[in-house]
Amino acid sequence: MGHESLVYSRLMATAEGDRFDRHVFACSIAAAVVDGLPLTDGLGLTSEDLAALFTRHFPRSSGLIRQAGLMTAPDQPEEPDLRRLMLDHRSRGTIEEAWLAHIIARRSQGANHLWQDMGLSNRGEISTLLDRHFHTLAAKNTGNMKWKKFFYRQLCHRADVTLCTSPNCEVCDDFTNCFGDELPVLAVAGFPRT
């Protein structure tokens, strides 16, 4: 069993509250631990928010916070905009949705698909999460676009930008699947991958 699985199992053994939300939080925490990041840095949460999350969902695992460290890295340029996008589409107005907005914005900075960067099992889990907690945003993804690409498209629409690339395309293993029919348009626009 890998380190990520051990962290996840430990968290879920002491979890309280909604099972799906606990699963998402446990996966994201485990992914941050495996990345070797302090939890505040890996999740984009303040130490106060992290402590509140643990108190609410993992009350008997608070020792993990001390082990993982608390040092928040500065936001990436798009992070505040991604957080605002998520927060503008909250379904229930719960504190969990505020925490998820921070976690999604931070984990979106990773090089893989969002579900992978969040430590989830498959894309369906991130779709369920978004439909559940950010329903009006998820409902806009009528073309089943990859989530990171979709988020960045939404940010571009907000900023009235015509052509927008998603983050980390240069290292994406799924570039063709993500952009598919758009490849000829991107090539004409001078995008470096063909």
FIKOLZA-1660 file (N, C-alpha, C; in steps of 0.1 Angstrom, whole numbers, plus 5000, padded with zeros to 4 digits):
% residues 194
   i   px   py   pz ch aa at
   1 5008 4988 5000  A  M  N
   1 5000 5000 5000  A  M CA
   1 5009 5012 5000  A  M  C
   2 5007 5022 4991  A  G  N
   2 5015 5034 4990  A  G CA
   2 5012 5044 5001  A  G  C
   3 5020 5054 5002  A  H  N
   3 5019 5064 5012  A  H CA
   3 5006 5071 5011  A  H  C
   4 5002 5074 4998  A  E  N
   4 4989 5081 4996  A  E CA
   4 4977 5073 5001  A  E  C
   5 4978 5060 4999  A  S  N
   5 4967 5051 5004  A  S CA
   5 4967 5050 5019  A  S  C
   6 4979 5050 5025  A  L  N
   6 4979 5050 5040  A  L CA
   6 4973 5062 5046  A  L  C
   7 4977 5074 5040  A  V  N
   7 4971 5086 5045  A  V CA
   7 4956 5087 5044  A  V  C
   8 4952 5083 5032  A  Y  N
   8 4937 5082 5029  A  Y CA
   8 4930 5073 5039  A  Y  C
   9 4935 5061 5041  A  S  N
   9 4929 5051 5050  A  S CA
   9 4928 5057 5064  A  S  C
  10 4939 5063 5068  A  R  N
  10 4940 5068 5082  A  R CA
  10 4929 5079 5084  A  R  C
  11 4928 5088 5074  A  L  N
  11 4918 5098 5074  A  L CA
  11 4904 5093 5074  A  L  C
  12 4901 5084 5065  A  M  N
  12 4887 5079 5064  A  M CA
  12 4883 5070 5076  A  M  C
  13 4893 5065 5083  A  A  N
  13 4890 5057 5095  A  A CA
  13 4885 5066 5107  A  A  C
  14 4889 5079 5106  A  T  N
  14 4885 5088 5117  A  T CA
  14 4876 5099 5112  A  T  C
  15 4869 5097 5101  A  A  N
  15 4861 5107 5094  A  A CA
  15 4847 5108 5100  A  A  C
  16 4841 5120 5099  A  E  N
  16 4828 5123 5102  A  E CA
  16 4821 5131 5092  A  E  C
  17 4808 5132 5092  A  G  N
  17 4801 5140 5082  A  G CA
  17 4798 5133 5069  A  G  C
  18 4795 5140 5059  A  D  N
  18 4791 5134 5046  A  D CA
  18 4802 5126 5040  A  D  C
  19 4799 5113 5036  A  R  N
  19 4809 5104 5031  A  R CA
  19 4816 5109 5018  A  R  C
  20 4808 5114 5009  A  F  N
  20 4815 5118 4996  A  F CA
  20 4824 5130 4999  A  F  C
  21 4820 5140 5006  A  D  N
  21 4828 5151 5009  A  D CA
  21 4841 5147 5017  A  D  C
  22 4839 5138 5027  A  R  N
  22 4851 5132 5034  A  R CA
  22 4861 5126 5024  A  R  C
  23 4855 5118 5015  A  H  N
  23 4864 5111 5005  A  H CA
  23 4872 5122 4997  A  H  C
  24 4865 5132 4992  A  V  N
  24 4872 5142 4984  A  V CA
  24 4883 5149 4992  A  V  C
  25 4879 5153 5004  A  F  N
  25 4889 5160 5013  A  F CA
  25 4901 5150 5016  A  F  C
  26 4898 5138 5019  A  A  N
  26 4909 5128 5022  A  A CA
  26 4918 5126 5010  A  A  C
  27 4912 5125 4998  A  C  N
  27 4920 5123 4986  A  C CA
  27 4929 5135 4984  A  C  C
  28 4924 5147 4985  A  S  N
  28 4932 5159 4983  A  S CA
  28 4943 5161 4993  A  S  C
  29 4940 5158 5006  A  I  N
  29 4950 5158 5016  A  I CA
  29 4961 5148 5013  A  I  C
  30 4957 5136 5010  A  A  N
  30 4967 5125 5007  A  A CA
  30 4976 5129 4995  A  A  C
  31 4970 5135 4985  A  A  N
  31 4977 5139 4973  A  A CA
  31 4987 5150 4977  A  A  C
  32 4984 5159 4985  A  A  N
  32 4993 5170 4990  A  A CA
  32 5004 5164 4998  A  A  C
  33 5001 5155 5007  A  V  N
  33 5011 5148 5015  A  V CA
  33 5021 5141 5006  A  V  C
  34 5016 5133 4996  A  V  N
  34 5025 5126 4987  A  V CA
  34 5034 5136 4979  A  V  C
  35 5028 5147 4975  A  D  N
  35 5036 5157 4968  A  D CA
  35 5047 5163 4977  A  D  C
  36 5047 5160 4990  A  G  N
  36 5057 5165 4999  A  G CA
  36 5055 5180 5003  A  G  C
  37 5043 5184 5001  A  L  N
  37 5040 5198 5004  A  L CA
  37 5034 5200 5018  A  L  C
  38 5037 5211 5025  A  P  N
  38 5029 5214 5037  A  P CA
  38 5014 5214 5033  A  P  C
  39 5005 5210 5041  A  L  N
  39 4991 5209 5037  A  L CA
  39 4985 5222 5033  A  L  C
  40 4989 5233 5040  A  T  N
  40 4983 5246 5036  A  T CA
  40 4988 5250 5022  A  T  C
  41 5000 5246 5019  A  D  N
  41 5005 5249 5005  A  D CA
  41 4999 5240 4995  A  D  C
  42 4998 5228 4998  A  G  N
  42 4992 5218 4988  A  G CA
  42 4977 5220 4986  A  G  C
  43 4970 5226 4996  A  L  N
  43 4956 5227 4995  A  L CA
  43 4951 5241 4993  A  L  C
  44 4960 5251 4994  A  G  N
  44 4956 5265 4993  A  G CA
  44 4948 5270 5004  A  G  C
  45 4948 5264 5016  A  L  N
  45 4940 5268 5027  A  L CA
  45 4949 5275 5038  A  L  C
  46 4943 5284 5045  A  T  N
  46 4950 5289 5057  A  T CA
  46 4951 5279 5068  A  T  C
  47 4960 5281 5077  A  S  N
  47 4962 5271 5088  A  S CA
  47 4948 5271 5096  A  S  C
  48 4941 5282 5097  A  E  N
  48 4929 5282 5104  A  E CA
  48 4918 5274 5097  A  E  C
  49 4917 5276 5084  A  D  N
  49 4908 5268 5076  A  D CA
  49 4911 5253 5076  A  D  C
  50 4924 5250 5076  A  L  N
  50 4928 5236 5076  A  L CA
  50 4924 5229 5090  A  L  C
  51 4927 5237 5100  A  A  N
  51 4923 5232 5114  A  A CA
  51 4908 5230 5115  A  A  C
  52 4900 5239 5109  A  A  N
  52 4885 5238 5109  A  A CA
  52 4881 5226 5101  A  A  C
  53 4887 5224 5090  A  L  N
  53 4884 5212 5081  A  L CA
  53 4886 5199 5089  A  L  C
  54 4898 5198 5095  A  F  N
  54 4901 5186 5103  A  F CA
  54 4891 5184 5115  A  F  C
  55 4888 5195 5122  A  T  N
  55 4879 5194 5133  A  T CA
  55 4865 5189 5128  A  T  C
  56 4861 5194 5117  A  R  N
  56 4848 5190 5112  A  R CA
  56 4847 5176 5106  A  R  C
  57 4858 5172 5098  A  H  N
  57 4857 5160 5091  A  H CA
  57 4866 5149 5096  A  H  C
  58 4878 5152 5102  A  F  N
  58 4888 5143 5106  A  F CA
  58 4892 5146 5120  A  F  C
  59 4883 5146 5130  A  P  N
  59 4887 5151 5143  A  P CA
  59 4897 5143 5151  A  P  C
  60 4899 5130 5148  A  R  N
  60 4909 5122 5154  A  R CA
  60 4922 5121 5146  A  R  C
  61 4923 5129 5136  A  S  N
  61 4935 5128 5128  A  S CA
  61 4943 5142 5128  A  S  C
  62 4940 5150 5137  A  S  N
  62 4946 5164 5137  A  S CA
  62 4961 5163 5138  A  S  C
  63 4967 5152 5143  A  G  N
  63 4981 5151 5144  A  G CA
  63 4988 5152 5130  A  G  C
  64 4980 5148 5120  A  L  N
  64 4986 5149 5106  A  L CA
  64 4989 5163 5102  A  L  C
  65 4982 5173 5107  A  I  N
  65 4985 5187 5104  A  I CA
  65 4999 5190 5109  A  I  C
  66 5002 5186 5121  A  R  N
  66 5015 5189 5127  A  R CA
  66 5026 5182 5119  A  R  C
  67 5024 5170 5115  A  Q  N
  67 5034 5162 5107  A  Q CA
  67 5036 5168 5094  A  Q  C
  68 5026 5173 5087  A  A  N
  68 5027 5178 5073  A  A CA
  68 5032 5192 5072  A  A  C
  69 5031 5199 5083  A  G  N
  69 5036 5213 5083  A  G CA
  69 5026 5223 5078  A  G  C
  70 5029 5236 5082  A  L  N
  70 5020 5247 5078  A  L CA
  70 5028 5258 5072  A  L  C
  71 5028 5259 5060  A  M  N
  71 5034 5271 5053  A  M CA
  71 5027 5273 5040  A  M  C
  72 5021 5284 5038  A  T  N
  72 5013 5286 5026  A  T CA
  72 5021 5293 5016  A  T  C
  73 5021 5288 5004  A  A  N
  73 5028 5294 4993  A  A CA
  73 5020 5305 4987  A  A  C
  74 5026 5315 4980  A  P  N
  74 5017 5325 4974  A  P CA
  74 5009 5319 4963  A  P  C
  75 4998 5326 4960  A  D  N
  75 4989 5322 4949  A  D CA
  75 4997 5322 4936  A  D  C
  76 4993 5313 4927  A  Q  N
  76 4997 5314 4913  A  Q CA
  76 4988 5325 4907  A  Q  C
  77 4992 5331 4895  A  P  N
  77 4984 5342 4890  A  P CA
  77 4970 5340 4888  A  P  C
  78 4966 5328 4884  A  E  N
  78 4952 5325 4881  A  E CA
  78 4944 5321 4893  A  E  C
  79 4950 5318 4904  A  E  N
  79 4943 5312 4915  A  E CA
  79 4932 5320 4921  A  E  C
  80 4934 5333 4923  A  P  N
  80 4923 5341 4929  A  P CA
  80 4911 5341 4919  A  P  C
  81 4913 5342 4906  A  D  N
  81 4902 5341 4896  A  D CA
  81 4895 5328 4896  A  D  C
  82 4903 5317 4898  A  L  N
  82 4896 5304 4898  A  L CA
  82 4888 5302 4911  A  L  C
  83 4893 5307 4922  A  R  N
  83 4886 5307 4935  A  R CA
  83 4873 5315 4933  A  R  C
  84 4874 5327 4928  A  R  N
  84 4862 5335 4926  A  R CA
  84 4852 5328 4917  A  R  C
  85 4856 5322 4906  A  L  N
  85 4847 5315 4897  A  L CA
  85 4840 5304 4905  A  L  C
  86 4847 5296 4913  A  M  N
  86 4841 5286 4921  A  M CA
  86 4831 5292 4931  A  M  C
  87 4835 5302 4938  A  L  N
  87 4827 5307 4948  A  L CA
  87 4814 5314 4943  A  L  C
  88 4815 5319 4931  A  D  N
  88 4803 5325 4924  A  D CA
  88 4793 5315 4920  A  D  C
  89 4797 5302 4920  A  H  N
  89 4787 5292 4916  A  H CA
  89 4785 5282 4927  A  H  C
  90 4787 5285 4940  A  R  N
  90 4784 5276 4951  A  R CA
  90 4769 5272 4951  A  R  C
  91 4767 5259 4953  A  S  N
  91 4753 5254 4953  A  S CA
  91 4746 5256 4966  A  S  C
  92 4753 5255 4977  A  R  N
  92 4747 5255 4990  A  R CA
  92 4752 5266 5000  A  R  C
  93 4763 5272 4996  A  G  N
  93 4768 5282 5005  A  G CA
  93 4775 5277 5018  A  G  C
  94 4779 5265 5018  A  T  N
  94 4785 5259 5030  A  T CA
  94 4800 5262 5031  A  T  C
  95 4806 5260 5043  A  I  N
  95 4820 5262 5045  A  I CA
  95 4828 5252 5036  A  I  C
  96 4822 5240 5035  A  E  N
  96 4829 5230 5026  A  E CA
  96 4831 5235 5012  A  E  C
  97 4822 5242 5007  A  E  N
  97 4823 5248 4993  A  E CA
  97 4834 5258 4993  A  E  C
  98 4835 5266 5003  A  A  N
  98 4846 5276 5004  A  A CA
  98 4860 5269 5004  A  A  C
  99 4861 5259 5012  A  W  N
  99 4873 5251 5013  A  W CA
  99 4876 5244 4999  A  W  C
 100 4866 5239 4993  A  L  N
 100 4867 5232 4980  A  L CA
 100 4872 5242 4969  A  L  C
 101 4867 5254 4970  A  A  N
 101 4871 5264 4960  A  A CA
 101 4886 5267 4961  A  A  C
 102 4891 5268 4973  A  H  N
 102 4905 5270 4975  A  H CA
 102 4913 5257 4970  A  H  C
 103 4908 5246 4974  A  I  N
 103 4915 5233 4971  A  I CA
 103 4916 5231 4955  A  I  C
 104 4904 5233 4949  A  I  N
 104 4903 5232 4934  A  I CA
 104 4912 5242 4927  A  I  C
 105 4912 5254 4932  A  A  N
 105 4921 5264 4926  A  A CA
 105 4935 5261 4927  A  A  C
 106 4939 5256 4939  A  R  N
 106 4953 5253 4941  A  R CA
 106 4957 5240 4933  A  R  C
 107 4949 5230 4934  A  R  N
 107 4953 5217 4928  A  R CA
 107 4952 5218 4912  A  R  C
 108 4944 5228 4907  A  S  N
 108 4943 5231 4893  A  S CA
 108 4957 5235 4887  A  S  C
 109 4966 5239 4896  A  Q  N
 109 4979 5244 4891  A  Q CA
 109 4988 5232 4888  A  Q  C
 110 4984 5220 4891  A  G  N
 110 4992 5208 4888  A  G CA
 110 4993 5204 4873  A  G  C
 111 5001 5195 4870  A  A  N
 111 5004 5191 4856  A  A CA
 111 4994 5181 4850  A  A  C
 112 4986 5174 4859  A  N  N
 112 4978 5164 4854  A  N CA
 112 4963 5168 4852  A  N  C
 113 4954 5159 4849  A  H  N
 113 4940 5162 4850  A  H CA
 113 4936 5165 4864  A  H  C
 114 4926 5174 4866  A  L  N
 114 4922 5178 4879  A  L CA
 114 4919 5167 4888  A  L  C
 115 4912 5157 4883  A  W  N
 115 4909 5145 4892  A  W CA
 115 4921 5138 4897  A  W  C
 116 4932 5138 4889  A  Q  N
 116 4944 5132 4893  A  Q CA
 116 4952 5141 4903  A  Q  C
 117 4952 5154 4900  A  D  N
 117 4959 5163 4909  A  D CA
 117 4952 5164 4923  A  D  C
 118 4939 5160 4923  A  M  N
 118 4932 5160 4936  A  M CA
 118 4932 5146 4943  A  M  C
 119 4939 5137 4936  A  G  N
 119 4940 5123 4942  A  G CA
 119 4928 5115 4941  A  G  C
 120 4918 5119 4932  A  L  N
 120 4906 5111 4931  A  L CA
 120 4908 5099 4922  A  L  C
 121 4898 5090 4922  A  S  N
 121 4899 5078 4915  A  S CA
 121 4897 5079 4900  A  S  C
 122 4888 5088 4896  A  N  N
 122 4885 5089 4882  A  N CA
 122 4878 5103 4879  A  N  C
 123 4877 5106 4866  A  R  N
 123 4871 5119 4863  A  R CA
 123 4856 5120 4867  A  R  C
 124 4849 5109 4868  A  G  N
 124 4835 5109 4873  A  G CA
 124 4834 5115 4887  A  G  C
 125 4844 5113 4895  A  E  N
 125 4844 5118 4909  A  E CA
 125 4845 5134 4909  A  E  C
 126 4853 5139 4901  A  I  N
 126 4854 5154 4900  A  I CA
 126 4841 5160 4894  A  I  C
 127 4835 5153 4885  A  S  N
 127 4823 5157 4879  A  S CA
 127 4811 5157 4889  A  S  C
 128 4811 5146 4897  A  T  N
 128 4801 5146 4908  A  T CA
 128 4803 5157 4918  A  T  C
 129 4816 5159 4922  A  L  N
 129 4819 5170 4931  A  L CA
 129 4814 5183 4926  A  L  C
 130 4817 5186 4914  A  L  N
 130 4814 5199 4908  A  L CA
 130 4799 5201 4906  A  L  C
 131 4792 5190 4902  A  D  N
 131 4778 5190 4901  A  D CA
 131 4771 5192 4914  A  D  C
 132 4776 5187 4924  A  R  N
 132 4771 5187 4938  A  R CA
 132 4773 5201 4944  A  R  C
 133 4785 5206 4944  A  H  N
 133 4788 5218 4951  A  H CA
 133 4789 5231 4943  A  H  C
 134 4790 5229 4929  A  F  N
 134 4791 5241 4921  A  F CA
 134 4783 5238 4908  A  F  C
 135 4770 5235 4911  A  H  N
 135 4761 5230 4901  A  H CA
 135 4760 5239 4888  A  H  C
 136 4758 5252 4891  A  T  N
 136 4755 5261 4879  A  T CA
 136 4768 5262 4870  A  T  C
 137 4779 5261 4876  A  L  N
 137 4792 5260 4868  A  L CA
 137 4793 5247 4861  A  L  C
 138 4791 5236 4868  A  A  N
 138 4792 5223 4861  A  A CA
 138 4782 5222 4850  A  A  C
 139 4770 5227 4851  A  A  N
 139 4760 5226 4841  A  A CA
 139 4764 5234 4828  A  A  C
 140 4773 5243 4829  A  K  N
 140 4777 5250 4817  A  K CA
 140 4786 5242 4808  A  K  C
 141 4792 5231 4814  A  N  N
 141 4801 5223 4806  A  N CA
 141 4793 5213 4798  A  N  C
 142 4786 5218 4788  A  T  N
 142 4777 5209 4780  A  T CA
 142 4785 5201 4770  A  T  C
 143 4797 5204 4767  A  G  N
 143 4805 5196 4758  A  G CA
 143 4814 5186 4764  A  G  C
 144 4812 5183 4777  A  N  N
 144 4821 5174 4784  A  N CA
 144 4835 5177 4783  A  N  C
 145 4839 5190 4783  A  M  N
 145 4853 5194 4782  A  M CA
 145 4860 5190 4794  A  M  C
 146 4873 5188 4793  A  K  N
 146 4882 5185 4805  A  K CA
 146 4880 5197 4814  A  K  C
 147 4880 5194 4827  A  W  N
 147 4876 5204 4837  A  W CA
 147 4886 5216 4838  A  W  C
 148 4899 5214 4838  A  K  N
 148 4908 5225 4838  A  K CA
 148 4906 5234 4826  A  K  C
 149 4905 5228 4815  A  K  N
 149 4903 5235 4802  A  K CA
 149 4890 5243 4803  A  K  C
 150 4880 5237 4808  A  F  N
 150 4867 5244 4810  A  F CA
 150 4868 5256 4819  A  F  C
 151 4875 5254 4831  A  F  N
 151 4876 5265 4840  A  F CA
 151 4883 5277 4833  A  F  C
 152 4894 5274 4826  A  Y  N
 152 4902 5285 4820  A  Y CA
 152 4894 5291 4809  A  Y  C
 153 4886 5284 4802  A  R  N
 153 4877 5289 4792  A  R CA
 153 4867 5299 4798  A  R  C
 154 4861 5295 4810  A  Q  N
 154 4852 5303 4817  A  Q CA
 154 4859 5316 4822  A  Q  C
 155 4871 5315 4826  A  L  N
 155 4879 5328 4830  A  L CA
 155 4881 5336 4818  A  L  C
 156 4884 5330 4806  A  C  N
 156 4886 5338 4794  A  C CA
 156 4873 5345 4790  A  C  C
 157 4862 5338 4791  A  H  N
 157 4849 5344 4788  A  H CA
 157 4846 5356 4797  A  H  C
 158 4849 5355 4810  A  R  N
 158 4847 5366 4819  A  R CA
 158 4856 5378 4816  A  R  C
 159 4868 5375 4811  A  A  N
 159 4877 5386 4807  A  A CA
 159 4876 5390 4793  A  A  C
 160 4866 5384 4786  A  D  N
 160 4863 5387 4772  A  D CA
 160 4875 5385 4763  A  D  C
 161 4882 5374 4765  A  V  N
 161 4894 5369 4757  A  V CA
 161 4889 5359 4748  A  V  C
 162 4893 5360 4735  A  T  N
 162 4888 5351 4725  A  T CA
 162 4895 5337 4725  A  T  C
 163 4908 5336 4725  A  L  N
 163 4915 5324 4725  A  L CA
 163 4922 5322 4738  A  L  C
 164 4920 5311 4744  A  C  N
 164 4926 5308 4757  A  C CA
 164 4931 5294 4757  A  C  C
 165 4943 5292 4762  A  T  N
 165 4949 5278 4764  A  T CA
 165 4947 5274 4778  A  T  C
 166 4946 5262 4781  A  S  N
 166 4945 5257 4795  A  S CA
 166 4959 5256 4800  A  S  C
 167 4961 5254 4814  A  P  N
 167 4974 5254 4820  A  P CA
 167 4982 5241 4816  A  P  C
 168 4995 5242 4816  A  N  N
 168 5004 5231 4815  A  N CA
 168 5002 5222 4802  A  N  C
 169 4997 5228 4791  A  C  N
 169 4995 5220 4779  A  C CA
 169 5008 5214 4774  A  C  C
 170 5019 5221 4776  A  E  N
 170 5031 5216 4771  A  E CA
 170 5035 5202 4776  A  E  C
 171 5031 5199 4788  A  V  N
 171 5035 5187 4795  A  V CA
 171 5024 5177 4795  A  V  C
 172 5012 5180 4790  A  C  N
 172 5000 5172 4791  A  C CA
 172 5001 5159 4782  A  C  C
 173 4999 5148 4788  A  D  N
 173 4999 5135 4780  A  D CA
 173 4987 5133 4772  A  D  C
 174 4976 5141 4775  A  D  N
 174 4963 5139 4769  A  D CA
 174 4960 5151 4760  A  D  C
 175 4970 5158 4755  A  F  N
 175 4968 5170 4747  A  F CA
 175 4958 5168 4735  A  F  C
 176 4960 5157 4728  A  T  N
 176 4951 5154 4716  A  T CA
 176 4937 5152 4721  A  T  C
 177 4935 5144 4731  A  N  N
 177 4921 5142 4736  A  N CA
 177 4915 5155 4741  A  N  C
 178 4923 5163 4748  A  C  N
 178 4917 5175 4754  A  C CA
 178 4913 5185 4743  A  C  C
 179 4921 5187 4733  A  F  N
 179 4918 5197 4723  A  F CA
 179 4912 5191 4710  A  F  C
 180 4915 5179 4707  A  G  N
 180 4908 5172 4696  A  G CA
 180 4906 5180 4683  A  G  C
 181 4893 5183 4680  A  D  N
 181 4890 5190 4668  A  D CA
 181 4896 5204 4667  A  D  C
 182 4901 5209 4678  A  E  N
 182 4906 5223 4678  A  E CA
 182 4921 5223 4673  A  E  C
 183 4927 5212 4672  A  L  N
 183 4941 5212 4668  A  L CA
 183 4945 5220 4655  A  L  C
 184 4937 5219 4645  A  P  N
 184 4940 5227 4633  A  P CA
 184 4939 5242 4636  A  P  C
 185 4929 5246 4644  A  V  N
 185 4928 5260 4648  A  V CA
 185 4940 5265 4656  A  V  C
 186 4944 5257 4665  A  L  N
 186 4955 5260 4674  A  L CA
 186 4968 5261 4666  A  L  C
 187 4970 5252 4656  A  A  N
 187 4982 5253 4648  A  A CA
 187 4982 5266 4640  A  A  C
 188 4971 5270 4635  A  V  N
 188 4971 5283 4627  A  V CA
 188 4974 5294 4636  A  V  C
 189 4969 5293 4649  A  A  N
 189 4972 5304 4658  A  A CA
 189 4986 5304 4664  A  A  C
 190 4994 5294 4659  A  G  N
 190 5008 5294 4664  A  G CA
 190 5010 5286 4677  A  G  C
 191 5000 5279 4681  A  F  N
 191 5002 5271 4693  A  F CA
 191 5013 5261 4691  A  F  C
 192 5022 5259 4700  A  P  N
 192 5034 5250 4697  A  P CA
 192 5032 5236 4695  A  P  C
 193 5021 5229 4700  A  R  N
 193 5019 5215 4698  A  R CA
 193 5010 5212 4686  A  R  C
 194 5013 5202 4679  A  T  N
 194 5005 5198 4668  A  T CA
 194 5002 5183 4668  A  T  C
% end
